[in-house]
Amino acid sequence: MQVINEVFPADPSRMQAMLEKGPDGPVFMVNLLKFKDKAEYEDGRETDLSGRDAYMIYGRAVTDVLPLFGGRGIFAGDVTFLALGQVEELWDEVAIAMYPNRAAMVKMSMSREWQDISVHRAAGLKGQLNIETVSPNGGKDSPFLAMLMGAKGDQS
């Protein structure tokens, strides 16, 4: 299996696929993050920030933007050990965000609010993988998902 970290999709067909409806139910986006040693801003500004520090500026700000589009942060943590499998280099952090659907995530990523803060994301990231996941059956049979969504019982 070949793994290619990206900061933005390099393949236009990937962007086109993101614009398709997507699966029913909430989307949990798993982000595997790899940081630059030193942040590099596209506008050339000088900085002493590490890549992680620049990304954390984005991370704090995106927690305020996510709810504007029905989403929220679920989890973020440092990668400390690979228990199974093999990769040449581990990711630095895993973050999981929840969106009501794929369209909400795309709408957020096209918003002015997200564009304004994404400069810190690009400055800090060496690359990442974004993995879209959904609960089977739209989460209708999942008490855990009901708890995350703040509802009791059926998610329909």
Secondary structure, 3 states (H helix, E strand, C coil): CCCCCECCCCCHHHHHHHCCCCCCCCEEEEEEEEECCECCCCCCCCCCCEHHHHHHHHHHHHHHHHHHHCCEEEEEEECCCCCCCCCCCCCCEEEEEEECCHHHHHHHHCCHHHHHHHHHHHHHEEEEEEEEEECHHHHCCCHHHHHHHCCCCCCC
